[in-house]
Amino acid sequence: MLTTKNLHINHVKIDRSLVKALPPDIALRYQALPISTDGEKVTVAMAHPDDPEAISAVSMALGSPTFLIQADSYEIDHLLAEIWPQDPPSKMRVLYWRLTPNGDKNQVYIQKLADHLHAEMKTVTIPWHGERSINKLLQESEQLQPDLIVFQIPEPPLIPRLLIDFTLNRLVENLPASILVFKEPRWPLKRLLLVIRDGNEISDPAVDWTINIARGNQTSVTILPLLPPVPEMYGSSIRHSLPDLLSANDPMGQKMRSIAYRLSSEEVEGNFILRNIPPMEQLKVELSEGDIDLVTISVNPKNHLWRWFFGEVINDLFVWFDRPLLITK
């Protein structure tokens, strides 16, 4: 078994009969796509060619020696979907949590968002009673199994510590769905800010949600990778730059190229931006300079070193942000 990396396969001519030599459950599960053979070895494009379980399953299913190529997971999924069409996905569900039953001016905003996502919408009224309200919302979400939960954060003194209280952190951590929180709604969603905090996983729900919202909506996306500022002690010898980032062969560079490919394939206008300042300052500057309608960011990463270095970005956002914030899972 040999491997190589980072080959784009979107322009490769695919032998469909060879692809179908790999059972669809194996191909879809391990994101594996046989693309050619010399009669002895089969060249297989895989999202994770370093996964021993995936390597073993694909090799056994093909019954031939393999030459593995690492390719973009989105490109592989796109080609597999053409060859192995799946059942239409179930309709997305949006759950709107409101604190009062009357005079809700935000209902129109959430309904427009649900319509844009082609989603079913359900509204649940749960007055704020601290931990009891959180538990009630968790029960409702278990029954409905929503993809997105939307709620407004009132200003103090109605909920004096909701922005920083552990209950909100518990809500973000325990709910299985993505969460959209806002102080004031903004519609239409014409300018999105996609915040990338970790390059270790090319697959990122924040990217999926952003593209889903922007697709076919004349919406522009700004991609902001949160990189640590270069210490002054290094002077001008080291600087972050977009060309270096987009051409880098590290996980963040691969992720940025994957995002660029997906935006291009979906015909979504996008631009990348870098700022050599601390992460929270990067966000604040971008929000102050850009007329952003929605910020999208994934939940806090499990990488403890990353969390120690950057701090709890989402927690800090709750304190000062003034734009709708989509926290994805």
N, C-alpha and C positions, 0 to 999 in steps of 0.2 A: 504494500500500500504506500503510495506517494501522495503528497499534498502540495498544493501551491495556494496562493491567496489573491483575493481582491480582483477577480475577473468579472467584468460586467457581461451579463449574458442576454441582455434585452435585444441584441442584434444577432444572436447566434441562431443559426438554422437548426431547429429541433426535429429530431427523428421521432415521431410520435410512437411508432411501433417499439422503439427502444425504450421510450419513457414508460410505456405500458408493461414493460418487462418487470418493473418494480410495482408491487401491489399498491393501490392508492392509499390504503391506511398507513403503510410504511412511508410512502412519499410525503403525505400530508403531515403526518405526525413529526417526522424528522426534517421536514423541509428539504427534501432531497430530489434532485432532478437529473436522471441520466441524460447526457447530451451527445455522447459519441462513443464509438468503440473501434478498436483496431483489429478486432477478432479475438483478442486475448484479454486485454484490460478494458474495462468500461470507465469512461470519464464521467464523474458524477459531481454536479454542482450542489453544494450543501451550505446551509446557513451556519452550521457549527461542525466543521470537519474535525474538530479536536474533541468531540464528545464520544467517548468510547462506546457507550450504549448505542448511539446512532450509527457509528461506523460498523459495529458488529451486526446490527439489524439489517442495514442496507447491503452489506457484503453477503450475508447469508441469504437474503431474499434474491439477490442477483445471481448468486452462485458463481461469481467470477472475481478475479482480482480487480481492484478498483484504483483509479487515480482520482483523488479528491481535489476539487477546486472550491475555495471559499467564495461565495457570491452573496449579493445583497438578498436578505430574506424577503423583502417586498417584491423584488424581481422574480424570485423563485415562486412565491405565492401567486403572483399574477399569471405566470405561465402554467402552473399547476391547475389554477382555476379554469383556464381555457381547456385543458385536457381532461380534467376530472371535475366537471361542474358539480357544485354542491347544491343542496336544497336552499331556497331563498332564506336569508336570515330572518329571524323573528323580529317583529317590529320593536323599535326601541321604546323604553318607558321612561317618562320624566315624572318625578314626584315633587310637588311644590308644597313646602311646609310654610304655613303662615301662622302668625301668632294671634290674629284677630279675625273674626268671620266677616266683618263689615267694612265697606269702603276701601277695598283693596285695589289701589291704582296699579299694582305690580302684576295683576292677573293678566293683563293684555301683553305685557312684556314676556312673561313666561310662556304664554300661549303662542306668541310669534316665534319664540325660540323652539318650542316643541314642533310647531308646524314646519319650521325650516329644517329640523332634523328628521322630519317624517315620523315623529314619535307620538305615542299615546301619552296623554297628560292626566294625572290625578292630583287633586288638591286635598290636603289634610290639614285641619285646623287644630293646633296644639298650643294653648296658651303657655307662656313661659313660667315654669315652676322649677327651675334649676334642673337637678339630676333626674327628676321624674319626667320632665319633658324629653330629655335625651333618651331615656329608656322607652318612652312611648314611641318616639320616632324610630328607634331601632326595631321595635315590634312591627310597626307599619312597614318598614323597609323589608323585613323578613317575609311578610305576606306578599307584597307587591313585586319584590325583586327588581327594583328600578335600576336603570343604567346611570341615571343622573338624579341627584337630589338638589333642589334649588331652595335657598332661603335668604331672607334679608337680615342683615345685622343692624338692629336699631342702635341709635346713638344713646349713650348714657343720658339720664340716670335710669332708663327703663331696665336695662340689663347692664349694670355698671361695670361688670368685669368680664362680659362675654368675650371681648376681644382677646383677653389674655388668660382667661380662666382655664383650668385643666379640662373642663367639660367640653369645650370646643375641640381641644386636642384629642380627647377621647372620641368625639364624634368623627373627626377626620380619620383616626386610626381604625375605628371599629366598623364603620359603615362599609359594606362591600362595594358600594357604588362610588362613582366620581361625584364631586360636590361643586356646585356653583354658588358662591356667596357674593352678596353685593350690598352696598349702602344705597346707591342710586342706580337704577337701570339705565343702560345706554343701548339705544337701537336707532338705526340698523348697525350691525356689526361689520364695519368696513375696514377697521385697522386692528389686527390682532398682534399681540406680543407673545411669542413662544419662548419660554425660558428653559434652557437646557442646563442641567446641573451635573450630569454624570454621563460619561461616554462609555461606560463599561458594557451597557446593553444597547445594541443598535435598535432593538424593538422598544418603543417608548410610547405609552398611552397618550402622553401629552401631544406627541406628533400626530397620532391617529385622530384625536379629537380636533386638533387645530385644522387639519386638512378636511375633515368631515364638515366643519363649520364653514370653512372658506370656499370649498368646492362649489363652482357654479354660481358664485355670489358676488363677483367683482370685488373680492376682499383681498387686501394686501397683508402679508405676514412678515413681521420682523423677527428674526431669530437671534436671540441673545444668549450665547454660551457663557455661563458664569465661570470664569477662570480666575485663579488667584492673581492679584497684582504682583508684578515683578518687583522684588525688594530693591530699594534705592542703592543698596550696596553694590549691585551689579552694574550700576551706571547705565550706559547706553549699549552695553554688550549683549543684552538679552531684551527682547521686546516681543510681545504677542503681535502677530499680524494675521490678517485674514488669508493671504496667500499661503503662509506657512501652515495655518490651521487646516485649510481645506486640502492641502496636499500631504499632510502628515499621515504617517502609517500607524499612528497610535489609535486607541479606541475612539477618542473624541473626533479625530480627523475622519475616521471611517463613518462615524455617525453623522457628521456634518455633510459628507458627500451623499450619504443615503437620504438625508432630508432634502438636499438640493435636487436629487433625482426625483423624489416623490413629488415635490412641488412642481417641477417641470412637467412630469407626466400627467399631473392633474390640471395643468395650465393655471396654476395659482401664482400670482406675483409675490415674490419673496426677496428679502435682502438680509444679509448677515451684518452684525455689528459687534465690535469688540471695544471694551473700555478697560484701561489699565488702572482701575480703582477697585476698592473692596466691593464684594458682591452686592450688598444692600445699596451702596451708592450707585452701582451700575443700574440697578432697577429704578432708583429714584430719579436719576438723570434721564433715563429713557422715558419714564412716564411724564416728567416735567417738560421734555422737549417734543414728545410725540403725542398726537391726539389719539391715544389708544382707547379702544372700546372694550377690550377683553384681554386679560392676562391668563395664559395657560401655563401650568407648571405641574410636574408630577409630585407625588407625596414625598416626604423626606426620605432620602435613600437610606438603606440599611448599612451602607459603608460607614463604619464608625469614625474612621480617619477623616472622611469627607465631612461628616457632621461636626467633628471637632474643629476642623479648619474653617468651615464656612459659617458655623452656627446654624440654628434652626431658622432657615430663611422664611418658611411659611409662617411660623409664629410671629416673626417680626413684621411680616406683611399685614397680619391682622391688625396691628397697632395703628398703622398710618395709611394703608392703601385707600384710595378713593375710587377705584375702578372695579368692575365685576372681576372676580377671581375664580377661575376654573381649576380645581385641584383634582388631578386625574389619577385613576388607578387602572 
